[in-house]
Amino acid sequence: MNRRQLLFVVLLNSLVSLVIAIVVVWVAEIRRPDLEELAVRYTPPPVVMIATSTAETVPLQPEVQQTPLPAENPAPTPTPQPQTGEPEIYVVQPGDSLFGIALRYNVTVQQLMDANNLTNPDFLFSGQRLEIPVAGTVPNSANAASTSPTPSSGLTMRVAQPGNLSDEHVLIVNESNSAVNLQGWTLGKVNGPVYALSDLPLFPGGSVRIHTESGQDDSLNLYWSLSNPVWESGAVARLFNQDGREVVSYTVP
């Protein structure tokens, strides 16, 4: 093949490639949709907001008063009555403890023992008649101090986030200059549940939180594992030592 034939072949191939490119571009232009057509095709129809009366579409629901379920197999216990100056007699029921009775009447275990000449706070029997000291009237929340520790304890206590199960807790702080071991101590609510503390040293400046909800105990947080909040405004929290003596009390504001 001479140079003339070679040049002809090259020109022919170039021409064919150019024609193919032009055809491809032309076909692509033909098949490409028009932007205005696309806008018309995919523009959603306008939403028309129609104002309607709320009273016609959403009927008001009557407020349902939730009645708490009674506890299973409740022990028949008399309801504390206001003191009128005369000692009240309480008949011990099955399952009662001296500490629980003291909490119910807002007195200390020692006051109950002194009033009834008891020597062992753990010895009670069903049907036993206990004299409730006159001092066992429930204090007025307006007169109760938020934190009123005994002079020798150096402990303070307060309730945080009452009524909120996930955040509700009791904070106990040791503001004394010596360590205190809370083993055998009890935290209780007047006319409410009681929490028993285990071996827990509380060093000067240290604190512990007793949460109402469930959780994993550690050196700074203890969990009561209750399903409902314990504290509300006016509730009285009382901390007793291992001898049944009240160490500090707190009235929820």
C-alpha positions in Angstrom: 0.0 0.0 0.0 1.4 3.3 -1.1 1.2 6.6 0.8 -1.8 7.8 -1.2 -3.8 4.8 -0.3 -2.8 5.0 3.3 -3.8 8.6 3.5 -7.2 7.8 2.0 -7.9 5.1 4.6 -7.0 7.4 7.4 -9.3 10.2 6.1 -12.1 7.7 5.6 -11.8 6.4 9.2 -11.8 9.9 10.5 -14.9 10.8 8.5 -16.7 7.7 9.7 -15.8 8.4 13.4 -17.0 12.0 13.0 -20.3 10.9 11.5 -20.8 8.3 14.3 -20.1 10.9 17.0 -22.6 13.4 15.4 -25.2 10.7 15.3 -24.7 9.7 18.9 -25.0 13.4 20.1 -28.0 13.9 18.0 -29.8 10.8 19.4 -28.9 11.8 22.9 -30.3 15.3 22.3 -33.5 13.8 21.0 -34.0 11.4 23.9 -33.1 13.9 26.6 -36.4 15.1 28.3 -37.3 18.7 28.3 -36.6 20.4 31.7 -39.9 22.2 31.7 -41.7 19.0 30.9 -40.0 17.4 33.8 -40.9 20.2 36.1 -44.6 20.0 35.1 -44.5 16.2 35.4 -43.0 16.0 38.9 -44.4 19.1 40.5 -46.7 17.8 43.3 -50.2 19.2 43.4 -50.7 22.0 45.9 -51.9 21.0 49.3 -55.0 22.8 50.3 -55.3 23.3 54.1 -58.9 23.3 55.2 -59.5 24.6 58.7 -61.9 22.6 60.7 -63.3 23.0 64.2 -61.4 21.1 66.8 -64.6 20.4 68.6 -66.0 18.7 65.5 -63.1 16.4 64.7 -61.5 15.7 68.1 -64.1 15.0 70.8 -63.0 15.9 74.3 -62.2 12.9 76.4 -63.4 12.9 80.0 -60.6 13.0 82.5 -60.1 9.5 84.0 -59.2 9.4 87.6 -56.7 6.6 88.2 -57.4 4.8 91.4 -54.3 3.1 92.9 -54.6 -0.7 93.1 -54.7 -2.0 96.7 -51.7 -3.9 97.9 -51.9 -7.7 97.8 -53.0 -9.2 101.1 -52.8 -6.0 103.1 -52.4 -6.4 106.8 -55.2 -4.7 108.7 -53.5 -1.8 110.5 -55.3 1.0 112.3 -54.9 4.5 110.8 -53.0 6.9 113.1 -55.3 9.5 114.5 -54.2 13.0 115.6 -53.2 13.1 119.2 -55.4 14.9 121.7 -53.1 14.8 124.7 -53.9 11.2 125.7 -51.5 8.4 124.8 -52.9 6.2 121.9 -52.8 2.4 122.2 -51.7 0.5 119.1 -52.3 -3.3 118.8 -49.4 -5.1 117.1 -50.5 -6.8 113.9 -48.7 -9.8 112.2 -45.7 -8.6 110.3 -45.3 -5.4 112.3 -41.9 -4.1 113.5 -41.1 -1.6 116.1 -39.3 0.5 113.5 -42.3 0.4 111.2 -44.7 1.5 114.0 -42.3 4.3 114.9 -42.3 5.6 111.3 -46.1 5.3 111.2 -46.6 7.5 114.2 -43.5 9.7 113.6 -41.7 8.8 116.8 -38.4 7.2 117.4 -37.9 3.5 118.3 -36.4 4.6 121.6 -39.4 6.7 122.5 -41.6 3.6 121.9 -39.3 1.4 124.0 -39.2 3.9 126.9 -43.0 4.4 126.8 -43.6 0.6 127.0 -40.7 -0.5 129.1 -39.2 -2.6 126.2 -35.6 -3.8 126.3 -35.4 -5.6 122.9 -36.6 -3.7 119.8 -36.7 -6.9 117.8 -39.2 -8.7 120.2 -42.8 -8.1 119.3 -45.8 -10.4 119.2 -49.2 -10.2 117.5 -51.8 -8.7 119.8 -49.3 -6.8 121.9 -50.6 -3.4 123.0 -48.2 -0.5 122.6 -48.6 3.0 124.1 -47.8 5.7 121.5 -46.2 8.7 123.2 -48.1 12.0 122.9 -45.0 13.4 121.2 -45.8 11.2 118.2 -48.0 13.7 116.4 -47.0 14.3 112.8 -45.1 17.6 112.6 -46.4 20.4 110.5 -44.5 20.6 107.3 -44.3 24.4 107.6 -42.4 24.0 110.9 -40.2 21.1 110.0 -36.7 21.9 109.0 -35.5 20.8 105.6 -32.3 19.4 107.2 -32.2 18.9 110.9 -29.4 16.4 111.9 -28.6 15.6 115.5 -25.7 17.7 116.8 -23.4 14.7 117.0 -24.2 13.1 113.7 -22.9 15.7 111.2 -25.2 14.1 108.5 -27.5 16.0 106.3 -30.2 14.7 104.0 -32.4 16.0 101.2 -34.8 14.6 98.6 -34.1 15.5 94.9 -36.6 15.4 92.0 -39.6 14.1 94.1 -42.3 12.4 92.0 -39.9 11.6 89.1 -39.1 7.9 89.3 -36.1 8.0 86.9 -34.4 11.0 88.8 -35.9 10.8 92.3 -33.3 10.1 95.0 -32.3 10.8 98.6 -28.9 12.5 99.1 -27.1 11.8 102.4 -23.9 13.8 103.0 -21.4 13.4 105.9 -20.4 16.9 106.9 -18.6 15.8 110.0 -14.9 15.2 110.5 -15.2 11.5 111.1 -16.3 8.5 109.0 -19.7 6.9 109.6 -20.6 3.3 108.7 -24.3 3.1 107.6 -24.5 -0.7 108.1 -27.8 -1.5 109.8 -29.2 2.0 109.2 -32.7 2.5 107.8 -34.2 5.2 105.6 -38.0 5.4 105.7 -40.9 7.6 104.8 -43.5 8.3 107.5 -46.5 6.1 106.6 -44.5 4.7 103.7 -41.8 2.1 102.7 -38.5 1.5 104.5 -35.0 1.0 102.9 -32.3 -0.9 104.9 -28.7 0.1 104.2 -25.9 -2.5 104.2 -22.2 -2.1 105.0 -21.4 1.4 103.6 -18.7 3.6 105.1 -19.3 7.3 104.6 -16.1 9.3 104.9 -15.9 13.1 105.8 -17.3 15.1 102.9 -18.6 11.9 101.3 -22.1 11.3 100.1 -24.4 8.6 98.9 -27.6 8.7 96.7 -30.5 6.3 97.3 -32.4 6.1 94.1 -36.0 5.0 94.0 -35.7 3.2 90.7 -33.9 -0.1 90.0 -30.2 -0.1 89.2 -26.7 -1.5 90.1 -25.5 -0.5 93.5 -22.0 1.0 93.9 -20.2 3.1 96.5 -21.9 6.3 95.5 -25.4 5.1 94.4 -27.9 2.7 96.0 -31.1 1.6 94.3 -34.4 1.0 96.1 -35.9 -1.0 93.2 -39.4 0.4 93.5 -41.8 0.8 90.6 -43.4 4.0 91.8 -42.0 7.3 93.2 -41.9 7.5 97.0 -41.6 11.2 97.7 -43.9 14.1 97.2 -44.3 17.6 98.7 -44.9 17.3 102.5 -43.5 13.8 102.8 -41.2 13.2 105.8 -38.0 11.2 105.3 -36.3 9.8 108.4 -32.9 8.2 108.9 -32.4 5.9 111.8 -29.1 4.3 113.0 -28.6 0.7 113.9 -29.9 1.3 117.4 -33.2 2.6 116.1 -32.4 6.3 117.0 -33.4 9.0 114.6 -30.3 10.7 113.2 -31.8 13.1 110.7 -35.2 13.9 109.1 -36.2 15.9 106.1 -39.5 17.3 104.9 -39.9 17.5 101.2 -40.7 21.2 100.3 
